[in-house]
Amino acid sequence: MNIELRHLRYFIAVAEELHFGHAAARLNISQPPLSQQIQILEQQVGARLLARTNRSVTLTPAGAQFLADCRQILIQVEEAAARAARLHQGETGELRIGFTSSAPFIKAVSDTLSAFRRRYPDVHLQTREINTREQIAPLHEGSLDLGLMRNTQLPDTLGWEVILREPLLAMIPRDHPLAALPCVTLEMLAREPFVFFDPHVGTGLYDDILGLMRRYDLKPAIAQEVGEAMTIIGLVAAGLGVSILPASFRRVQLEEMRWLPIAQPDAISEMWLVWSKHHEQGSAAMRFKQQLLATR
């Protein structure tokens, strides 16, 4: 069987016009080729679809059924083409994004997520909170399309762009003597009990902040090790020590603690948008990437 879509369109025109001449004019072809194509279609189907006399053309019962099916087939073909076009244009499909706990606190990220969901409601946006180190493998393997992470060492298989450079801020319990100062130094913080990330958690901030300390030959006296940034904030507010986090976390305001600037000018942290170089990016990922980078 070798039925083409044009055969279906030819048949629909004849079935609706019930006149070969009118159908040929509607299709902008001559009548003899149209009659020939309908005969070929009937041979392919193995059924008589049209009853012809010198004065009239009518549908046979098989023709009436075939007409209904032809219309449905053409609708499905058009819908399939439209779905494929929308997927190609990034208007449907799935977008899988990994992000560190600090990413949602960054205005450019939260604004882009919100705007993307409004603009492309048919894209299934799957977000996973996952620390920096743990994002690398799924990005490399292609189970994540994009990653939002703190600056860290990446394999050559991943590409990245900086979306934000922000200051690191000190967190001080409100009743601590340092809380009365306009700013603090790393040396001051290193002398205090320090609340920080567990080294096994895999957050990029661990290497980021300890690396900053090492540049000044400092080693903080870590008194508490935890897994989440929000836990650090809570413990500092409870008076268990001081700490350092990126300025994006300053959106969390607690009466029991203060955020203070750090005097060292290189107390900076970067947030990166990361992707695989060896997995083809879908249109949804490309659109999100362009939208986010445009808001930097």
C-alpha positions as CSV (number, residue, x, y, z in Angstrom):
1,M,0.0,0.0,0.0
2,N,1.4,3.4,-1.1
3,I,-1.2,6.0,-0.1
4,E,0.1,9.5,0.0
5,L,-1.4,12.5,1.9
6,R,-2.1,14.2,-1.5
7,H,-4.4,11.2,-2.3
8,L,-6.4,11.8,0.8
9,R,-6.7,15.5,0.0
10,Y,-7.8,14.7,-3.5
11,F,-10.4,12.3,-2.2
12,I,-11.7,14.8,0.4
13,A,-12.2,17.4,-2.3
14,V,-14.1,15.1,-4.6
15,A,-16.2,13.7,-1.7
16,E,-17.1,17.2,-0.5
17,E,-17.8,18.6,-4.0
18,L,-19.3,15.4,-5.4
19,H,-18.1,16.7,-8.8
20,F,-14.8,16.0,-10.4
21,G,-14.7,19.2,-12.3
22,H,-15.4,21.3,-9.2
23,A,-12.9,19.4,-7.2
24,A,-10.2,19.7,-9.8
25,A,-10.7,23.5,-9.9
26,R,-10.6,23.6,-6.1
27,L,-7.3,21.7,-6.1
28,N,-5.9,23.7,-9.1
29,I,-5.3,20.6,-11.2
30,S,-6.9,19.3,-14.3
31,Q,-9.7,16.8,-14.1
32,P,-8.2,13.7,-15.9
33,P,-5.2,13.4,-13.5
34,L,-7.6,13.8,-10.6
35,S,-9.8,11.0,-11.8
36,Q,-6.7,8.8,-12.4
37,Q,-5.5,9.5,-8.8
38,I,-8.8,8.6,-7.3
39,Q,-8.8,5.3,-9.3
40,I,-5.3,4.6,-8.0
41,L,-6.5,5.3,-4.4
42,E,-9.4,2.9,-4.7
43,Q,-7.0,0.2,-6.0
44,Q,-4.7,0.9,-3.0
45,V,-7.6,0.8,-0.5
46,G,-9.2,-2.2,-2.2
47,A,-12.7,-0.7,-2.1
48,R,-15.0,1.4,-4.3
49,L,-15.2,4.8,-2.6
50,L,-17.2,6.7,-5.1
51,A,-20.3,5.7,-7.2
52,R,-20.0,7.5,-10.6
53,T,-22.6,8.0,-13.3
54,N,-22.7,10.5,-16.2
55,R,-24.7,12.8,-14.1
56,S,-23.6,12.4,-10.5
57,V,-21.0,11.3,-8.0
58,T,-22.0,9.8,-4.7
59,L,-20.1,8.3,-1.8
60,T,-20.4,4.5,-1.2
61,P,-20.7,3.3,2.4
62,A,-16.9,2.5,2.3
63,G,-16.3,6.0,0.9
64,A,-18.3,7.7,3.7
65,Q,-16.2,5.8,6.3
66,F,-13.0,6.6,4.4
67,L,-13.9,10.3,4.2
68,A,-14.3,10.5,8.0
69,D,-11.0,8.7,8.6
70,C,-9.2,10.9,6.0
71,R,-10.3,14.0,7.8
72,Q,-9.1,12.6,11.1
73,I,-5.8,11.6,9.6
74,L,-5.1,15.0,8.2
75,I,-6.0,16.6,11.5
76,Q,-3.6,14.3,13.3
77,V,-0.9,15.1,10.8
78,E,-1.4,18.8,11.3
79,E,-1.4,18.4,15.0
80,A,1.8,16.3,14.9
81,A,3.5,18.9,12.8
82,A,2.4,21.7,15.2
83,R,3.7,19.7,18.2
84,A,7.0,19.1,16.6
85,A,7.4,22.8,15.7
86,R,6.5,23.9,19.2
87,L,9.0,21.4,20.6
88,H,11.7,22.6,18.2
89,Q,10.9,26.2,19.2
90,G,11.2,25.4,22.9
91,E,7.5,25.9,23.6
92,T,6.9,22.4,24.9
93,G,9.0,19.5,26.2
94,E,11.0,19.2,29.4
95,L,13.7,21.3,31.0
96,R,15.8,19.8,33.8
97,I,17.7,22.3,35.9
98,G,19.9,21.6,38.9
99,F,20.6,24.4,41.4
100,T,22.4,25.0,44.6
101,S,20.5,26.2,47.7
102,S,21.6,29.8,47.1
103,A,20.4,30.0,43.5
104,P,16.7,30.8,44.2
105,F,17.8,33.8,46.4
106,I,19.4,35.4,43.3
107,K,17.0,37.8,41.7
108,A,18.1,37.1,38.2
109,V,17.5,33.4,38.7
110,S,14.1,33.7,40.4
111,D,12.9,36.2,37.9
112,T,14.0,34.1,35.0
113,L,12.3,31.0,36.4
114,S,9.1,32.9,36.9
115,A,9.1,34.6,33.5
116,F,10.0,31.3,31.7
117,R,7.1,29.4,33.4
118,R,4.7,32.2,32.4
119,R,5.9,32.4,28.8
120,Y,6.2,28.6,28.2
121,P,3.5,27.0,30.4
122,D,3.6,23.8,28.4
123,V,7.3,23.1,29.1
124,H,7.7,20.7,32.0
125,L,10.2,22.6,34.2
126,Q,11.9,20.1,36.5
127,T,14.1,21.7,39.2
128,R,16.4,19.8,41.5
129,E,18.2,21.3,44.5
130,I,21.6,19.7,44.4
131,N,24.9,20.9,45.6
132,T,27.7,22.0,43.2
133,R,29.8,18.9,43.2
134,E,26.9,16.6,42.8
135,Q,25.6,18.5,39.7
136,I,28.8,17.7,37.7
137,A,28.0,14.0,36.9
138,P,24.4,14.4,35.8
139,L,25.3,17.4,33.6
140,H,28.1,15.3,32.1
141,E,25.7,12.3,31.6
142,G,22.9,14.5,30.2
143,S,20.3,13.8,32.9
144,L,20.5,17.5,33.7
145,D,20.2,20.1,31.0
146,L,21.5,23.1,32.9
147,G,23.1,23.6,36.3
148,L,23.3,26.6,38.6
149,M,26.3,26.3,40.8
150,R,29.1,28.1,42.7
151,N,32.5,28.5,41.0
152,T,34.4,25.2,41.2
153,Q,36.7,23.1,39.1
154,L,34.9,21.6,36.1
155,P,35.8,18.9,33.6
156,D,36.5,19.9,30.0
157,T,33.2,18.3,29.0
158,L,31.2,21.1,30.7
159,G,30.8,24.7,29.5
160,W,29.9,27.6,31.8
161,E,29.2,31.4,32.1
162,V,29.2,33.6,35.1
163,I,25.7,34.9,35.8
164,L,26.6,36.7,39.1
165,R,29.5,38.0,41.0
166,E,28.5,39.0,44.5
167,P,30.2,39.9,47.8
168,L,30.6,37.5,50.6
169,L,29.1,38.8,53.8
170,A,29.9,38.0,57.4
171,M,27.1,36.8,59.7
172,I,27.4,37.9,63.3
173,P,25.1,37.3,66.3
174,R,23.4,40.6,67.1
175,D,24.8,40.7,70.7
176,H,28.4,39.9,69.6
177,P,30.9,42.8,69.9
178,L,31.7,42.5,66.2
179,A,28.1,43.3,65.4
180,A,28.6,46.9,66.3
181,L,31.3,47.4,63.6
182,P,30.5,48.8,60.2
183,C,32.5,46.0,58.6
184,V,34.8,43.1,59.7
185,T,38.0,41.5,58.4
186,L,38.7,37.9,57.7
187,E,41.2,38.0,60.5
188,M,38.5,38.9,63.0
189,L,36.2,36.1,61.8
190,A,39.0,33.5,61.9
191,R,39.4,34.1,65.6
192,E,35.8,33.4,66.4
193,P,34.0,30.0,66.6
194,F,33.0,29.4,63.0
195,V,29.8,27.7,61.8
196,F,30.4,26.2,58.4
197,F,29.6,23.5,55.9
198,D,30.5,19.8,56.4
199,P,33.3,19.1,53.9
200,H,31.5,16.0,52.7
201,V,28.4,17.8,51.6
202,G,30.0,18.9,48.4
203,T,28.9,22.6,48.3
204,G,31.1,24.8,46.1
205,L,31.0,27.4,48.9
206,Y,33.2,25.2,51.1
207,D,36.2,25.5,48.8
208,D,35.3,29.0,47.8
209,I,35.3,30.5,51.3
210,L,38.1,28.4,52.8
211,G,40.2,29.2,49.7
212,L,39.6,32.9,50.4
213,M,40.8,32.3,54.0
214,R,43.9,30.5,52.8
215,R,44.9,33.4,50.5
216,Y,45.4,35.4,53.7
217,D,47.1,32.5,55.6
218,L,44.0,32.1,57.8
219,K,42.3,29.0,59.1
220,P,38.9,29.5,60.8
221,A,38.2,27.7,64.0
222,I,35.3,25.6,62.8
223,A,33.1,24.8,65.8
224,Q,30.0,23.5,64.0
225,E,29.7,21.6,60.7
226,V,26.3,21.4,59.0
227,G,24.8,20.4,55.6
228,E,22.7,23.4,54.7
229,A,23.2,27.2,54.4
230,M,19.9,27.8,56.2
231,T,21.1,25.7,59.1
232,I,24.2,27.9,59.3
233,I,22.0,31.0,59.4
234,G,19.9,29.5,62.2
235,L,22.9,28.5,64.3
236,V,24.6,32.0,63.9
237,A,21.3,33.6,65.0
238,A,21.3,31.2,68.0
239,G,24.7,32.6,69.0
240,L,26.8,29.5,68.3
241,G,29.4,31.3,66.2
242,V,30.0,33.5,63.1
243,S,30.1,32.6,59.4
244,I,30.3,33.8,55.8
245,L,27.8,33.4,53.0
246,P,27.1,35.1,49.7
247,A,25.1,38.3,49.7
248,S,22.1,36.7,48.0
249,F,21.3,35.0,51.3
250,R,20.9,38.4,52.9
251,R,17.2,38.2,51.8
252,V,16.9,36.0,55.0
253,Q,16.7,38.6,57.7
254,L,16.6,37.5,61.4
255,E,16.5,39.9,64.3
256,E,19.1,37.8,66.2
257,M,21.9,38.4,63.7
258,R,23.5,41.0,61.4
259,W,25.0,40.8,57.9
260,L,28.2,42.8,57.7
261,P,30.5,43.6,54.7
262,I,34.0,42.1,54.7
263,A,36.9,44.5,54.3
264,Q,39.0,42.3,51.9
265,P,38.1,43.3,48.3
266,D,38.4,39.8,46.9
267,A,35.7,38.4,49.3
268,I,33.6,37.6,46.2
269,S,31.6,34.5,45.1
270,E,30.4,33.7,41.6
271,M,27.3,31.8,40.5
272,W,27.7,29.9,37.2
273,L,25.3,28.6,34.6
274,V,26.8,25.2,33.5
275,W,25.9,22.8,30.6
276,S,27.3,19.9,28.8
277,K,29.4,20.5,25.7
278,H,28.7,17.0,24.3
279,H,24.9,16.7,24.7
280,E,22.8,18.6,22.2
281,Q,20.8,21.3,24.1
282,G,17.0,21.3,23.5
283,S,15.3,24.5,22.5
284,A,13.8,25.0,25.9
285,A,17.3,24.9,27.5
286,M,18.6,27.3,24.9
287,R,15.7,29.7,25.5
288,F,16.2,29.6,29.3
289,K,19.9,30.1,29.0
290,Q,19.5,33.1,26.7
291,Q,16.9,34.6,29.0
292,L,19.0,34.2,32.1
293,L,22.2,35.5,30.6
294,A,20.2,38.5,29.3
295,T,19.2,39.5,32.8
296,R,22.7,39.5,34.3
